[in-house]
């Protein structure tokens, strides 16, 4: 079991060194969502979102080594990738729920939703590949 101070240090380190990536994508999305560029930027935003969340999760796993034990790199990358894919799926579920409950029109079609998921997964895979090469 880990202590509260150790958890606090892990949380601060993770937020400071890795949370900037998904936050930057969210801010970017917020800025362009009501502009004429929204449709053109939808796929790149999902790509960047997948990359950002995978980067965040990988750093969180690495920083958590004192708390949970050290994982071999392949397990860390696999866990970060599968977790990022789960986040992408839950994001699309949230968009669907918003459309159903709040009567928004975030998801236009199954085709668009599948592209969103695909770009998120590809973004996660590419960033993890790049990080693995340069680490």
N, CA, C and O atoms as a GROMACS GRO file, in nm:
protein
  540
    1UNK      N    1   0.085  -0.119   0.000
    1UNK     CA    2   0.000   0.000   0.000
    1UNK      C    3   0.089   0.125   0.000
    1UNK      O    4   0.202   0.120   0.049
    2UNK      N    5   0.041   0.231  -0.053
    2UNK     CA    6   0.119   0.353  -0.060
    2UNK      C    7   0.063   0.457   0.036
    2UNK      O    8  -0.052   0.450   0.078
    3UNK      N    9   0.148   0.552   0.070
    3UNK     CA   10   0.110   0.654   0.166
    3UNK      C   11   0.046   0.775   0.096
    3UNK      O   12   0.064   0.796  -0.024
    4UNK      N   13  -0.027   0.851   0.174
    4UNK     CA   14  -0.091   0.972   0.119
    4UNK      C   15   0.012   1.071   0.067
    4UNK      O   16  -0.009   1.127  -0.041
    5UNK      N   17   0.123   1.097   0.138
    5UNK     CA   18   0.222   1.190   0.083
    5UNK      C   19   0.282   1.140  -0.049
    5UNK      O   20   0.305   1.220  -0.139
    6UNK      N   21   0.307   1.010  -0.060
    6UNK     CA   22   0.362   0.956  -0.185
    6UNK      C   23   0.262   0.973  -0.299
    6UNK      O   24   0.300   1.006  -0.411
    7UNK      N   25   0.134   0.950  -0.268
    7UNK     CA   26   0.031   0.969  -0.370
    7UNK      C   27   0.022   1.115  -0.411
    7UNK      O   28   0.008   1.146  -0.529
    8UNK      N   29   0.032   1.205  -0.313
    8UNK     CA   30   0.028   1.348  -0.343
    8UNK      C   31   0.143   1.390  -0.433
    8UNK      O   32   0.123   1.469  -0.526
    9UNK      N   33   0.263   1.338  -0.406
    9UNK     CA   34   0.379   1.370  -0.490
    9UNK      C   35   0.360   1.316  -0.631
    9UNK      O   36   0.394   1.383  -0.729
   10UNK      N   37   0.307   1.194  -0.642
   10UNK     CA   38   0.281   1.135  -0.774
   10UNK      C   39   0.181   1.221  -0.851
   10UNK      O   40   0.201   1.249  -0.969
   11UNK      N   41   0.074   1.260  -0.783
   11UNK     CA   42  -0.030   1.339  -0.849
   11UNK      C   43   0.024   1.472  -0.898
   11UNK      O   44  -0.001   1.511  -1.012
   12UNK      N   45   0.098   1.542  -0.814
   12UNK     CA   46   0.154   1.673  -0.852
   12UNK      C   47   0.251   1.657  -0.969
   12UNK      O   48   0.247   1.735  -1.064
   13UNK      N   49   0.338   1.557  -0.961
   13UNK     CA   50   0.437   1.537  -1.068
   13UNK      C   51   0.367   1.503  -1.200
   13UNK      O   52   0.404   1.556  -1.305
   14UNK      N   53   0.268   1.416  -1.194
   14UNK     CA   54   0.197   1.377  -1.315
   14UNK      C   55   0.124   1.496  -1.376
   14UNK      O   56   0.131   1.518  -1.497
   15UNK      N   57   0.054   1.572  -1.294
   15UNK     CA   58  -0.018   1.688  -1.345
   15UNK      C   59   0.076   1.791  -1.404
   15UNK      O   60   0.048   1.848  -1.510
   16UNK      N   61   0.188   1.815  -1.336
   16UNK     CA   62   0.282   1.918  -1.382
   16UNK      C   63   0.353   1.876  -1.510
   16UNK      O   64   0.374   1.960  -1.598
   17UNK      N   65   0.391   1.751  -1.522
   17UNK     CA   66   0.474   1.710  -1.635
   17UNK      C   67   0.399   1.643  -1.750
   17UNK      O   68   0.455   1.624  -1.857
   18UNK      N   69   0.271   1.608  -1.728
   18UNK     CA   70   0.201   1.537  -1.834
   18UNK      C   71   0.061   1.588  -1.864
   18UNK      O   72   0.012   1.569  -1.976
   19UNK      N   73  -0.004   1.652  -1.771
   19UNK     CA   74  -0.143   1.695  -1.792
   19UNK      C   75  -0.155   1.809  -1.893
   19UNK      O   76  -0.264   1.836  -1.944
   20UNK      N   77  -0.045   1.876  -1.921
   20UNK     CA   78  -0.050   1.985  -2.017
   20UNK      C   79  -0.096   1.938  -2.155
   20UNK      O   80  -0.160   2.013  -2.228
   21UNK      N   81  -0.064   1.815  -2.191
   21UNK     CA   82  -0.097   1.767  -2.326
   21UNK      C   83  -0.248   1.755  -2.348
   21UNK      O   84  -0.299   1.816  -2.442
   22UNK      N   85  -0.321   1.679  -2.265
   22UNK     CA   86  -0.465   1.673  -2.289
   22UNK      C   87  -0.535   1.807  -2.265
   22UNK      O   88  -0.634   1.839  -2.330
   23UNK      N   89  -0.484   1.885  -2.171
   23UNK     CA   90  -0.544   2.017  -2.148
   23UNK      C   91  -0.527   2.108  -2.269
   23UNK      O   92  -0.618   2.183  -2.304
   24UNK      N   93  -0.412   2.101  -2.333
   24UNK     CA   94  -0.388   2.183  -2.453
   24UNK      C   95  -0.484   2.144  -2.565
   24UNK      O   96  -0.535   2.231  -2.637
   25UNK      N   97  -0.510   2.014  -2.582
   25UNK     CA   98  -0.604   1.969  -2.685
   25UNK      C   99  -0.744   2.016  -2.653
   25UNK      O  100  -0.817   2.060  -2.742
   26UNK      N  101  -0.784   2.008  -2.526
   26UNK     CA  102  -0.918   2.054  -2.487
   26UNK      C  103  -0.935   2.204  -2.511
   26UNK      O  104  -1.040   2.247  -2.559
   27UNK      N  105  -0.833   2.282  -2.479
   27UNK     CA  106  -0.838   2.426  -2.502
   27UNK      C  107  -0.846   2.455  -2.652
   27UNK      O  108  -0.924   2.540  -2.696
   28UNK      N  109  -0.764   2.386  -2.730
   28UNK     CA  110  -0.766   2.403  -2.875
   28UNK      C  111  -0.904   2.369  -2.930
   28UNK      O  112  -0.957   2.442  -3.014
   29UNK      N  113  -0.962   2.259  -2.884
   29UNK     CA  114  -1.096   2.220  -2.928
   29UNK      C  115  -1.199   2.327  -2.891
   29UNK      O  116  -1.285   2.362  -2.971
   30UNK      N  117  -1.190   2.377  -2.770
   30UNK     CA  118  -1.284   2.479  -2.723
   30UNK      C  119  -1.275   2.605  -2.810
   30UNK      O  120  -1.377   2.667  -2.840
   31UNK      N  121  -1.155   2.641  -2.849
   31UNK     CA  122  -1.134   2.763  -2.928
   31UNK      C  123  -1.194   2.749  -3.067
   31UNK      O  124  -1.258   2.842  -3.117
   32UNK      N  125  -1.175   2.634  -3.131
   32UNK     CA  126  -1.220   2.623  -3.271
   32UNK      C  127  -1.357   2.561  -3.288
   32UNK      O  128  -1.406   2.554  -3.401
   33UNK      N  129  -1.422   2.516  -3.182
   33UNK     CA  130  -1.548   2.443  -3.200
   33UNK      C  131  -1.661   2.528  -3.260
   33UNK      O  132  -1.753   2.472  -3.320
   34UNK      N  133  -1.656   2.657  -3.245
   34UNK     CA  134  -1.759   2.743  -3.302
   34UNK      C  135  -1.705   2.832  -3.414
   34UNK      O  136  -1.752   2.943  -3.435
   35UNK      N  137  -1.606   2.779  -3.483
   35UNK     CA  138  -1.549   2.853  -3.596
   35UNK      C  139  -1.580   2.777  -3.725
   35UNK      O  140  -1.627   2.664  -3.720
   36UNK      N  141  -1.554   2.837  -3.837
   36UNK     CA  142  -1.575   2.765  -3.964
   36UNK      C  143  -1.478   2.648  -3.983
   36UNK      O  144  -1.496   2.567  -4.074
   37UNK      N  145  -1.376   2.637  -3.899
   37UNK     CA  146  -1.274   2.534  -3.913
   37UNK      C  147  -1.308   2.407  -3.835
   37UNK      O  148  -1.231   2.311  -3.840
   38UNK      N  149  -1.420   2.404  -3.765
   38UNK     CA  150  -1.455   2.292  -3.679
   38UNK      C  151  -1.455   2.159  -3.755
   38UNK      O  152  -1.393   2.062  -3.711
   39UNK      N  153  -1.523   2.154  -3.867
   39UNK     CA  154  -1.531   2.028  -3.943
   39UNK      C  155  -1.396   1.986  -3.998
   39UNK      O  156  -1.360   1.868  -3.992
   40UNK      N  157  -1.321   2.080  -4.050
   40UNK     CA  158  -1.190   2.048  -4.106
   40UNK      C  159  -1.092   2.002  -3.998
   40UNK      O  160  -1.001   1.924  -4.028
   41UNK      N  161  -1.110   2.047  -3.876
   41UNK     CA  162  -1.017   2.014  -3.768
   41UNK      C  163  -1.065   1.897  -3.682
   41UNK      O  164  -0.996   1.860  -3.586
   42UNK      N  165  -1.179   1.838  -3.712
   42UNK     CA  166  -1.233   1.731  -3.628
   42UNK      C  167  -1.139   1.611  -3.621
   42UNK      O  168  -1.106   1.565  -3.512
   43UNK      N  169  -1.095   1.560  -3.735
   43UNK     CA  170  -1.004   1.445  -3.734
   43UNK      C  171  -0.870   1.477  -3.669
   43UNK      O  172  -0.822   1.398  -3.588
   44UNK      N  173  -0.807   1.590  -3.703
   44UNK     CA  174  -0.681   1.622  -3.633
   44UNK      C  175  -0.698   1.638  -3.481
   44UNK      O  176  -0.608   1.602  -3.406
   45UNK      N  177  -0.810   1.690  -3.437
   45UNK     CA  178  -0.831   1.705  -3.293
   45UNK      C  179  -0.844   1.568  -3.226
   45UNK      O  180  -0.790   1.547  -3.117
   46UNK      N  181  -0.913   1.476  -3.289
   46UNK     CA  182  -0.923   1.341  -3.232
   46UNK      C  183  -0.787   1.271  -3.234
   46UNK      O  184  -0.754   1.198  -3.141
   47UNK      N  185  -0.709   1.293  -3.339
   47UNK     CA  186  -0.574   1.238  -3.345
   47UNK      C  187  -0.490   1.294  -3.231
   47UNK      O  188  -0.424   1.219  -3.158
   48UNK      N  189  -0.492   1.427  -3.216
   48UNK     CA  190  -0.416   1.491  -3.108
   48UNK      C  191  -0.467   1.449  -2.971
   48UNK      O  192  -0.389   1.433  -2.877
   49UNK      N  193  -0.598   1.432  -2.958
   49UNK     CA  194  -0.654   1.387  -2.831
   49UNK      C  195  -0.605   1.249  -2.793
   49UNK      O  196  -0.569   1.226  -2.678
   50UNK      N  197  -0.604   1.157  -2.889
   50UNK     CA  198  -0.552   1.022  -2.862
   50UNK      C  199  -0.405   1.026  -2.825
   50UNK      O  200  -0.362   0.956  -2.733
   51UNK      N  201  -0.328   1.107  -2.896
   51UNK     CA  202  -0.185   1.120  -2.866
   51UNK      C  203  -0.164   1.181  -2.727
   51UNK      O  204  -0.081   1.134  -2.650
   52UNK      N  205  -0.240   1.284  -2.696
   52UNK     CA  206  -0.223   1.355  -2.568
   52UNK      C  207  -0.260   1.266  -2.450
   52UNK      O  208  -0.188   1.263  -2.349
   53UNK      N  209  -0.370   1.193  -2.461
   53UNK     CA  210  -0.411   1.111  -2.348
   53UNK      C  211  -0.317   0.991  -2.332
   53UNK      O  212  -0.291   0.949  -2.219
   54UNK      N  213  -0.266   0.936  -2.441
   54UNK     CA  214  -0.169   0.826  -2.432
   54UNK      C  215  -0.040   0.874  -2.366
   54UNK      O  216   0.017   0.805  -2.282
   55UNK      N  217   0.006   0.992  -2.405
   55UNK     CA  218   0.126   1.050  -2.343
   55UNK      C  219   0.104   1.070  -2.193
   55UNK      O  220   0.188   1.034  -2.112
   56UNK      N  221  -0.011   1.128  -2.158
   56UNK     CA  222  -0.044   1.151  -2.018
   56UNK      C  223  -0.046   1.019  -1.940
   56UNK      O  224   0.012   1.010  -1.832
   57UNK      N  225  -0.113   0.920  -1.994
   57UNK     CA  226  -0.125   0.792  -1.923
   57UNK      C  227   0.010   0.722  -1.909
   57UNK      O  228   0.038   0.664  -1.805
   58UNK      N  229   0.092   0.727  -2.013
   58UNK     CA  230   0.225   0.665  -2.004
   58UNK      C  231   0.308   0.732  -1.896
   58UNK      O  232   0.372   0.664  -1.816
   59UNK      N  233   0.308   0.864  -1.894
   59UNK     CA  234   0.385   0.936  -1.791
   59UNK      C  235   0.330   0.903  -1.652
   59UNK      O  236   0.407   0.885  -1.558
   60UNK      N  237   0.198   0.896  -1.638
   60UNK     CA  238   0.137   0.863  -1.508
   60UNK      C  239   0.180   0.725  -1.463
   60UNK      O  240   0.208   0.705  -1.345
   61UNK      N  241   0.185   0.629  -1.554
   61UNK     CA  242   0.228   0.493  -1.520
   61UNK      C  243   0.374   0.492  -1.478
   61UNK      O  244   0.410   0.429  -1.378
   62UNK      N  245   0.457   0.562  -1.552
   62UNK     CA  246   0.600   0.567  -1.519
   62UNK      C  247   0.621   0.635  -1.384
   62UNK      O  248   0.698   0.586  -1.301
   63UNK      N  249   0.553   0.746  -1.362
   63UNK     CA  250   0.568   0.818  -1.235
   63UNK      C  251   0.511   0.740  -1.117
   63UNK      O  252   0.550   0.765  -1.003
   64UNK      N  253   0.421   0.646  -1.143
   64UNK     CA  254   0.358   0.568  -1.036
   64UNK      C  255   0.444   0.451  -0.988
   64UNK      O  256   0.404   0.379  -0.897
   65UNK      N  257   0.560   0.431  -1.048
   65UNK     CA  258   0.645   0.318  -1.011
   65UNK      C  259   0.672   0.310  -0.859
   65UNK      O  260   0.669   0.200  -0.804
   66UNK      N  261   0.699   0.422  -0.791
   66UNK     CA  262   0.720   0.410  -0.646
   66UNK      C  263   0.594   0.365  -0.571
   66UNK      O  264   0.604   0.312  -0.460
   67UNK      N  265   0.479   0.385  -0.629
   67UNK     CA  266   0.353   0.350  -0.564
   67UNK      C  267   0.307   0.207  -0.596
   67UNK      O  268   0.262   0.135  -0.507
   68UNK      N  269   0.320   0.169  -0.722
   68UNK     CA  270   0.265   0.041  -0.766
   68UNK      C  271   0.371  -0.061  -0.804
   68UNK      O  272   0.339  -0.177  -0.830
   69UNK      N  273   0.494  -0.019  -0.807
   69UNK     CA  274   0.601  -0.106  -0.853
   69UNK      C  275   0.635  -0.075  -0.998
   69UNK      O  276   0.552  -0.023  -1.073
   70UNK      N  277   0.754  -0.108  -1.034
   70UNK     CA  278   0.801  -0.079  -1.169
   70UNK      C  279   0.748  -0.185  -1.266
   70UNK      O  280   0.754  -0.305  -1.238
   71UNK      N  281   0.696  -0.140  -1.378
   71UNK     CA  282   0.648  -0.229  -1.483
   71UNK      C  283   0.752  -0.233  -1.595
   71UNK      O  284   0.823  -0.136  -1.617
   72UNK      N  285   0.759  -0.345  -1.664
   72UNK     CA  286   0.849  -0.348  -1.778
   72UNK      C  287   0.794  -0.253  -1.884
   72UNK      O  288   0.673  -0.231  -1.890
   73UNK      N  289   0.881  -0.198  -1.968
   73UNK     CA  290   0.836  -0.098  -2.065
   73UNK      C  291   0.723  -0.147  -2.156
   73UNK      O  292   0.630  -0.072  -2.183
   74UNK      N  293   0.730  -0.270  -2.202
   74UNK     CA  294   0.624  -0.317  -2.293
   74UNK      C  295   0.488  -0.320  -2.225
   74UNK      O  296   0.387  -0.291  -2.289
   75UNK      N  297   0.484  -0.354  -2.097
   75UNK     CA  298   0.357  -0.353  -2.022
   75UNK      C  299   0.309  -0.210  -2.003
   75UNK      O  300   0.190  -0.182  -2.016
   76UNK      N  301   0.400  -0.118  -1.974
   76UNK     CA  302   0.363   0.022  -1.958
   76UNK      C  303   0.303   0.079  -2.086
   76UNK      O  304   0.200   0.146  -2.082
   77UNK      N  305   0.367   0.052  -2.198
   77UNK     CA  306   0.317   0.102  -2.326
   77UNK      C  307   0.183   0.036  -2.362
   77UNK      O  308   0.092   0.104  -2.411
   78UNK      N  309   0.172  -0.093  -2.339
   78UNK     CA  310   0.047  -0.162  -2.368
   78UNK      C  311  -0.067  -0.107  -2.283
   78UNK      O  312  -0.177  -0.082  -2.334
   79UNK      N  313  -0.040  -0.087  -2.154
   79UNK     CA  314  -0.144  -0.035  -2.065
   79UNK      C  315  -0.182   0.108  -2.105
   79UNK      O  316  -0.300   0.143  -2.103
   80UNK      N  317  -0.084   0.190  -2.139
   80UNK     CA  318  -0.114   0.327  -2.182
   80UNK      C  319  -0.197   0.326  -2.311
   80UNK      O  320  -0.292   0.403  -2.324
   81UNK      N  321  -0.162   0.238  -2.406
   81UNK     CA  322  -0.236   0.230  -2.532
   81UNK      C  323  -0.380   0.184  -2.510
   81UNK      O  324  -0.473   0.247  -2.560
   82UNK      N  325  -0.397   0.076  -2.436
   82UNK     CA  326  -0.533   0.025  -2.416
   82UNK      C  327  -0.617   0.121  -2.334
   82UNK      O  328  -0.738   0.133  -2.356
   83UNK      N  329  -0.555   0.190  -2.240
   83UNK     CA  330  -0.629   0.290  -2.162
   83UNK      C  331  -0.668   0.408  -2.248
   83UNK      O  332  -0.779   0.461  -2.234
   84UNK      N  333  -0.580   0.451  -2.338
   84UNK     CA  334  -0.612   0.561  -2.429
   84UNK      C  335  -0.727   0.520  -2.523
   84UNK      O  336  -0.814   0.602  -2.553
   85UNK      N  337  -0.726   0.396  -2.568
   85UNK     CA  338  -0.838   0.348  -2.651
   85UNK      C  339  -0.968   0.349  -2.573
   85UNK      O  340  -1.074   0.382  -2.627
   86UNK      N  341  -0.961   0.314  -2.446
   86UNK     CA  342  -1.081   0.318  -2.361
   86UNK      C  343  -1.131   0.461  -2.344
   86UNK      O  344  -1.252   0.486  -2.348
   87UNK      N  345  -1.039   0.554  -2.326
   87UNK     CA  346  -1.079   0.695  -2.313
   87UNK      C  347  -1.147   0.742  -2.442
   87UNK      O  348  -1.248   0.812  -2.436
   88UNK      N  349  -1.093   0.703  -2.557
   88UNK     CA  350  -1.154   0.742  -2.685
   88UNK      C  351  -1.296   0.685  -2.696
   88UNK      O  352  -1.388   0.754  -2.741
   89UNK      N  353  -1.313   0.560  -2.655
   89UNK     CA  354  -1.447   0.499  -2.660
   89UNK      C  355  -1.544   0.570  -2.565
   89UNK      O  356  -1.657   0.600  -2.602
   90UNK      N  357  -1.498   0.598  -2.444
   90UNK     CA  358  -1.584   0.668  -2.348
   90UNK      C  359  -1.616   0.810  -2.394
   90UNK      O  360  -1.726   0.860  -2.367
   91UNK      N  361  -1.524   0.875  -2.462
   91UNK     CA  362  -1.549   1.009  -2.517
   91UNK      C  363  -1.664   1.003  -2.618
   91UNK      O  364  -1.755   1.086  -2.615
   92UNK      N  365  -1.659   0.904  -2.706
   92UNK     CA  366  -1.766   0.890  -2.806
   92UNK      C  367  -1.898   0.852  -2.740
   92UNK      O  368  -2.005   0.895  -2.786
   93UNK      N  369  -1.893   0.772  -2.635
   93UNK     CA  370  -2.015   0.740  -2.561
   93UNK      C  371  -2.073   0.866  -2.498
   93UNK      O  372  -2.195   0.886  -2.498
   94UNK      N  373  -1.986   0.952  -2.446
   94UNK     CA  374  -2.032   1.078  -2.387
   94UNK      C  375  -2.095   1.168  -2.494
   94UNK      O  376  -2.195   1.234  -2.468
   95UNK      N  377  -2.036   1.170  -2.613
   95UNK     CA  378  -2.095   1.248  -2.722
   95UNK      C  379  -2.233   1.193  -2.758
   95UNK      O  380  -2.327   1.269  -2.780
   96UNK      N  381  -2.246   1.061  -2.765
   96UNK     CA  382  -2.374   0.998  -2.795
   96UNK      C  383  -2.477   1.033  -2.688
   96UNK      O  384  -2.591   1.068  -2.719
   97UNK      N  385  -2.435   1.023  -2.562
   97UNK     CA  386  -2.526   1.056  -2.451
   97UNK      C  387  -2.570   1.202  -2.458
   97UNK      O  388  -2.686   1.234  -2.433
   98UNK      N  389  -2.477   1.290  -2.492
   98UNK     CA  390  -2.511   1.432  -2.507
   98UNK      C  391  -2.615   1.452  -2.617
   98UNK      O  392  -2.710   1.528  -2.601
   99UNK      N  393  -2.596   1.383  -2.728
   99UNK     CA  394  -2.692   1.394  -2.837
   99UNK      C  395  -2.830   1.343  -2.796
   99UNK      O  396  -2.932   1.401  -2.834
  100UNK      N  397  -2.833   1.237  -2.719
  100UNK     CA  398  -2.961   1.177  -2.680
  100UNK      C  399  -3.031   1.255  -2.569
  100UNK      O  400  -3.152   1.276  -2.573
  101UNK      N  401  -2.953   1.298  -2.470
  101UNK     CA  402  -3.012   1.363  -2.352
  101UNK      C  403  -3.030   1.513  -2.371
  101UNK      O  404  -3.137   1.568  -2.343
  102UNK      N  405  -2.926   1.578  -2.419
  102UNK     CA  406  -2.929   1.724  -2.433
  102UNK      C  407  -2.974   1.769  -2.571
  102UNK      O  408  -2.986   1.889  -2.597
  103UNK      N  409  -2.997   1.674  -2.660
  103UNK     CA  410  -3.040   1.702  -2.798
  103UNK      C  411  -2.939   1.786  -2.875
  103UNK      O  412  -2.976   1.869  -2.958
  104UNK      N  413  -2.810   1.762  -2.847
  104UNK     CA  414  -2.704   1.826  -2.926
  104UNK      C  415  -2.687   1.748  -3.055
  104UNK      O  416  -2.755   1.648  -3.077
  105UNK      N  417  -2.599   1.793  -3.139
  105UNK     CA  418  -2.573   1.724  -3.266
  105UNK      C  419  -2.422   1.709  -3.284
  105UNK      O  420  -2.365   1.754  -3.383
  106UNK      N  421  -2.359   1.646  -3.185
  106UNK     CA  422  -2.214   1.628  -3.189
  106UNK      C  423  -2.177   1.518  -3.287
  106UNK      O  424  -2.082   1.532  -3.365
  107UNK      N  425  -2.251   1.408  -3.284
  107UNK     CA  426  -2.224   1.297  -3.374
  107UNK      C  427  -2.319   1.304  -3.493
  107UNK      O  428  -2.441   1.294  -3.478
  108UNK      N  429  -2.262   1.322  -3.610
  108UNK     CA  430  -2.343   1.334  -3.730
  108UNK      C  431  -2.382   1.198  -3.786
  108UNK      O  432  -2.493   1.180  -3.836
  109UNK      N  433  -2.290   1.102  -3.778
  109UNK     CA  434  -2.316   0.971  -3.838
  109UNK      C  435  -2.225   0.867  -3.775
  109UNK      O  436  -2.129   0.900  -3.705
  110UNK      N  437  -2.257   0.742  -3.801
  110UNK     CA  438  -2.171   0.633  -3.757
  110UNK      C  439  -2.034   0.644  -3.824
  110UNK      O  440  -1.931   0.618  -3.761
  111UNK      N  441  -2.034   0.682  -3.949
  111UNK     CA  442  -1.909   0.701  -4.024
  111UNK      C  443  -1.818   0.801  -3.953
  111UNK      O  444  -1.699   0.775  -3.935
  112UNK      N  445  -1.873   0.914  -3.915
  112UNK     CA  446  -1.795   1.018  -3.846
  112UNK      C  447  -1.746   0.970  -3.710
  112UNK      O  448  -1.632   0.997  -3.672
  113UNK      N  449  -1.830   0.898  -3.639
  113UNK     CA  450  -1.793   0.845  -3.507
  113UNK      C  451  -1.680   0.744  -3.520
  113UNK      O  452  -1.586   0.745  -3.439
  114UNK      N  453  -1.687   0.657  -3.620
  114UNK     CA  454  -1.581   0.558  -3.639
  114UNK      C  455  -1.450   0.624  -3.679
  114UNK      O  456  -1.343   0.579  -3.638
  115UNK      N  457  -1.457   0.730  -3.758
  115UNK     CA  458  -1.336   0.804  -3.791
  115UNK      C  459  -1.278   0.869  -3.665
  115UNK      O  460  -1.156   0.869  -3.646
  116UNK      N  461  -1.363   0.924  -3.580
  116UNK     CA  462  -1.316   0.982  -3.454
  116UNK      C  463  -1.240   0.878  -3.372
  116UNK      O  464  -1.130   0.905  -3.323
  117UNK      N  465  -1.298   0.760  -3.358
  117UNK     CA  466  -1.232   0.653  -3.282
  117UNK      C  467  -1.101   0.611  -3.348
  117UNK      O  468  -1.000   0.591  -3.281
  118UNK      N  469  -1.104   0.599  -3.479
  118UNK     CA  470  -0.984   0.558  -3.552
  118UNK      C  471  -0.872   0.659  -3.535
  118UNK      O  472  -0.757   0.622  -3.509
  119UNK      N  473  -0.904   0.786  -3.549
  119UNK     CA  474  -0.800   0.888  -3.535
  119UNK      C  475  -0.747   0.894  -3.392
  119UNK      O  476  -0.627   0.916  -3.372
  120UNK      N  477  -0.832   0.873  -3.294
  120UNK     CA  478  -0.785   0.869  -3.155
  120UNK      C  479  -0.690   0.754  -3.130
  120UNK      O  480  -0.587   0.771  -3.065
  121UNK      N  481  -0.724   0.636  -3.182
  121UNK     CA  482  -0.640   0.517  -3.165
  121UNK      C  483  -0.508   0.533  -3.239
  121UNK      O  484  -0.402   0.499  -3.186
  122UNK      N  485  -0.513   0.584  -3.360
  122UNK     CA  486  -0.391   0.605  -3.438
  122UNK      C  487  -0.301   0.709  -3.371
  122UNK      O  488  -0.179   0.692  -3.366
  123UNK      N  489  -0.360   0.816  -3.319
  123UNK     CA  490  -0.282   0.916  -3.247
  123UNK      C  491  -0.212   0.857  -3.126
  123UNK      O  492  -0.095   0.887  -3.102
  124UNK      N  493  -0.283   0.773  -3.051
  124UNK     CA  494  -0.223   0.707  -2.934
  124UNK      C  495  -0.108   0.617  -2.977
  124UNK      O  496  -0.001   0.620  -2.916
  125UNK      N  497  -0.129   0.537  -3.080
  125UNK     CA  498  -0.026   0.444  -3.125
  125UNK      C  499   0.099   0.518  -3.174
  125UNK      O  500   0.211   0.479  -3.142
  126UNK      N  501   0.079   0.623  -3.251
  126UNK     CA  502   0.194   0.695  -3.307
  126UNK      C  503   0.275   0.765  -3.199
  126UNK      O  504   0.398   0.759  -3.200
  127UNK      N  505   0.207   0.831  -3.104
  127UNK     CA  506   0.284   0.901  -3.001
  127UNK      C  507   0.360   0.802  -2.913
  127UNK      O  508   0.474   0.828  -2.874
  128UNK      N  509   0.300   0.688  -2.882
  128UNK     CA  510   0.369   0.588  -2.800
  128UNK      C  511   0.488   0.530  -2.877
  128UNK      O  512   0.593   0.502  -2.818
  129UNK      N  513   0.472   0.510  -3.008
  129UNK     CA  514   0.584   0.463  -3.091
  129UNK      C  515   0.697   0.566  -3.090
  129UNK      O  516   0.814   0.529  -3.074
  130UNK      N  517   0.664   0.693  -3.107
  130UNK     CA  518   0.766   0.798  -3.109
  130UNK      C  519   0.837   0.807  -2.973
  130UNK      O  520   0.959   0.815  -2.968
  131UNK      N  521   0.760   0.804  -2.865
  131UNK     CA  522   0.820   0.811  -2.731
  131UNK      C  523   0.910   0.691  -2.708
  131UNK      O  524   1.018   0.706  -2.651
  132UNK      N  525   0.868   0.572  -2.752
  132UNK     CA  526   0.950   0.452  -2.733
  132UNK      C  527   1.082   0.462  -2.808
  132UNK      O  528   1.186   0.418  -2.758
  133UNK      N  529   1.079   0.521  -2.926
  133UNK     CA  530   1.202   0.536  -3.005
  133UNK      C  531   1.301   0.631  -2.938
  133UNK      O  532   1.421   0.605  -2.936
  134UNK      N  533   1.250   0.742  -2.884
  134UNK     CA  534   1.339   0.845  -2.831
  134UNK      C  535   1.368   0.831  -2.682
  134UNK      O  536   1.439   0.914  -2.626
  135UNK      N  537   1.316   0.729  -2.617
  135UNK     CA  538   1.348   0.710  -2.474
  135UNK      C  539   1.461   0.615  -2.456
  135UNK      O  540   1.501   0.588  -2.343
   0.00000   0.00000   0.00000
